[in-house]
Amino acid sequence: MAQAFTKTMARNIFYGGTAFFFLLFLALTFDSVGQLPNR
């Protein structure tokens, strides 16, 4: 590995972070929808 930070690594980190926050957003959305009838 000649370069410390390659474009492939950057792309993988970007996709990983995007997928993580998307799943986190979905989880919070479904949790909020589930909590609404209790109010």
Secondary structure, DSSP 8 states (H G I E B T S, - for coil): --SSS-HHHHHHHHHHHHHHHHHHHHHHHHHHHHHGGG-
